[in-house]
Amino acid sequence: TAAGPHFNPYSMLQQDLLKINMLIMSCLGTLHGPREADLGNRHVGDLGNLTANDNGIIIIELTDSIIDLYNATRSVANRT
């Protein structure tokens, strides 16, 4: 089941990066990246995929250098 679009508060920044780095971005095809990538190479919402068990439960422990619970721009609180 899809939860909808992921969190990408820096869309304008990423559009600018696409214009500046056309050669690099054409090779990558997108600014989506793994959770370990820096902000120039991933969206804030790129956290990888989660798989629920047979009871629909997901348990995850996650450390991330970009997402934040309190920063107004990068806060992931109350988002899907």
LUMDO-569302 format. One record per residue (C-alpha): residue number from 1; residue in one letter; x, y, z. Coordinates in steps of 0.5 Angstrom, whole numbers, plus 2048, in hexadecimal, padded with zeros to 3 digits. Layout:
@vofi = NUM | lotor = a | c1 = X | c2 = Y | c3 = Z
...
***
This chain:
@vofi = 1 | lotor = t | c1 = 800 | c2 = 800 | c3 = 800
@vofi = 2 | lotor = a | c1 = 803 | c2 = 807 | c3 = 7FE
@vofi = 3 | lotor = a | c1 = 803 | c2 = 80C | c3 = 803
@vofi = 4 | lotor = g | c1 = 803 | c2 = 812 | c3 = 7FE
@vofi = 5 | lotor = p | c1 = 809 | c2 = 817 | c3 = 7FC
@vofi = 6 | lotor = h | c1 = 80F | c2 = 817 | c3 = 801
@vofi = 7 | lotor = f | c1 = 811 | c2 = 81D | c3 = 804
@vofi = 8 | lotor = n | c1 = 816 | c2 = 821 | c3 = 800
@vofi = 9 | lotor = p | c1 = 816 | c2 = 828 | c3 = 803
@vofi = 10 | lotor = y | c1 = 81C | c2 = 82B | c3 = 7FF
@vofi = 11 | lotor = s | c1 = 819 | c2 = 82A | c3 = 7F8
@vofi = 12 | lotor = m | c1 = 81B | c2 = 830 | c3 = 7F6
@vofi = 13 | lotor = l | c1 = 822 | c2 = 82F | c3 = 7F8
@vofi = 14 | lotor = q | c1 = 822 | c2 = 828 | c3 = 7F4
@vofi = 15 | lotor = q | c1 = 81F | c2 = 82C | c3 = 7EE
@vofi = 16 | lotor = d | c1 = 825 | c2 = 830 | c3 = 7EE
@vofi = 17 | lotor = l | c1 = 82A | c2 = 82B | c3 = 7EF
@vofi = 18 | lotor = l | c1 = 827 | c2 = 827 | c3 = 7E9
@vofi = 19 | lotor = k | c1 = 828 | c2 = 82D | c3 = 7E5
@vofi = 20 | lotor = i | c1 = 82F | c2 = 82E | c3 = 7E7
@vofi = 21 | lotor = n | c1 = 831 | c2 = 827 | c3 = 7E7
@vofi = 22 | lotor = m | c1 = 82E | c2 = 824 | c3 = 7E1
@vofi = 23 | lotor = l | c1 = 833 | c2 = 820 | c3 = 7DF
@vofi = 24 | lotor = i | c1 = 834 | c2 = 81C | c3 = 7E6
@vofi = 25 | lotor = m | c1 = 82C | c2 = 81C | c3 = 7E7
@vofi = 26 | lotor = s | c1 = 82B | c2 = 819 | c3 = 7E0
@vofi = 27 | lotor = c | c1 = 82F | c2 = 813 | c3 = 7E2
@vofi = 28 | lotor = l | c1 = 82B | c2 = 813 | c3 = 7E8
@vofi = 29 | lotor = g | c1 = 824 | c2 = 814 | c3 = 7E5
@vofi = 30 | lotor = t | c1 = 822 | c2 = 817 | c3 = 7EC
@vofi = 31 | lotor = l | c1 = 824 | c2 = 81A | c3 = 7F3
@vofi = 32 | lotor = h | c1 = 821 | c2 = 814 | c3 = 7F6
@vofi = 33 | lotor = g | c1 = 826 | c2 = 811 | c3 = 7FA
@vofi = 34 | lotor = p | c1 = 828 | c2 = 80C | c3 = 800
@vofi = 35 | lotor = r | c1 = 827 | c2 = 80E | c3 = 807
@vofi = 36 | lotor = e | c1 = 82E | c2 = 80F | c3 = 808
@vofi = 37 | lotor = a | c1 = 82F | c2 = 814 | c3 = 802
@vofi = 38 | lotor = d | c1 = 830 | c2 = 81B | c3 = 804
@vofi = 39 | lotor = l | c1 = 82A | c2 = 820 | c3 = 802
@vofi = 40 | lotor = g | c1 = 82D | c2 = 822 | c3 = 7FC
@vofi = 41 | lotor = n | c1 = 82C | c2 = 81B | c3 = 7F9
@vofi = 42 | lotor = r | c1 = 825 | c2 = 819 | c3 = 7FD
@vofi = 43 | lotor = h | c1 = 81F | c2 = 81C | c3 = 7FF
@vofi = 44 | lotor = v | c1 = 81D | c2 = 81C | c3 = 806
@vofi = 45 | lotor = g | c1 = 818 | c2 = 817 | c3 = 806
@vofi = 46 | lotor = d | c1 = 81C | c2 = 812 | c3 = 802
@vofi = 47 | lotor = l | c1 = 81D | c2 = 80D | c3 = 808
@vofi = 48 | lotor = g | c1 = 81D | c2 = 807 | c3 = 805
@vofi = 49 | lotor = n | c1 = 817 | c2 = 801 | c3 = 805
@vofi = 50 | lotor = l | c1 = 814 | c2 = 7FE | c3 = 80B
@vofi = 51 | lotor = t | c1 = 811 | c2 = 7F7 | c3 = 80B
@vofi = 52 | lotor = a | c1 = 80B | c2 = 7F5 | c3 = 810
@vofi = 53 | lotor = n | c1 = 80B | c2 = 7EF | c3 = 813
@vofi = 54 | lotor = d | c1 = 805 | c2 = 7EA | c3 = 812
@vofi = 55 | lotor = n | c1 = 801 | c2 = 7EE | c3 = 818
@vofi = 56 | lotor = g | c1 = 803 | c2 = 7F5 | c3 = 814
@vofi = 57 | lotor = i | c1 = 808 | c2 = 7F7 | c3 = 819
@vofi = 58 | lotor = i | c1 = 80E | c2 = 7FA | c3 = 817
@vofi = 59 | lotor = i | c1 = 814 | c2 = 7FB | c3 = 81C
@vofi = 60 | lotor = i | c1 = 819 | c2 = 800 | c3 = 81A
@vofi = 61 | lotor = e | c1 = 81F | c2 = 803 | c3 = 81D
@vofi = 62 | lotor = l | c1 = 822 | c2 = 809 | c3 = 819
@vofi = 63 | lotor = t | c1 = 827 | c2 = 80E | c3 = 81A
@vofi = 64 | lotor = d | c1 = 827 | c2 = 814 | c3 = 814
@vofi = 65 | lotor = s | c1 = 82C | c2 = 81A | c3 = 814
@vofi = 66 | lotor = i | c1 = 826 | c2 = 81E | c3 = 80F
@vofi = 67 | lotor = i | c1 = 81F | c2 = 81D | c3 = 812
@vofi = 68 | lotor = d | c1 = 81D | c2 = 820 | c3 = 819
@vofi = 69 | lotor = l | c1 = 817 | c2 = 820 | c3 = 81D
@vofi = 70 | lotor = y | c1 = 818 | c2 = 828 | c3 = 81F
@vofi = 71 | lotor = n | c1 = 81B | c2 = 82C | c3 = 819
@vofi = 72 | lotor = a | c1 = 815 | c2 = 82F | c3 = 815
@vofi = 73 | lotor = t | c1 = 818 | c2 = 82D | c3 = 80F
@vofi = 74 | lotor = r | c1 = 81A | c2 = 826 | c3 = 810
@vofi = 75 | lotor = s | c1 = 815 | c2 = 824 | c3 = 815
@vofi = 76 | lotor = v | c1 = 812 | c2 = 81D | c3 = 813
@vofi = 77 | lotor = a | c1 = 80D | c2 = 81D | c3 = 819
@vofi = 78 | lotor = n | c1 = 806 | c2 = 81C | c3 = 817
@vofi = 79 | lotor = r | c1 = 808 | c2 = 81A | c3 = 810
@vofi = 80 | lotor = t | c1 = 807 | c2 = 813 | c3 = 80C
***
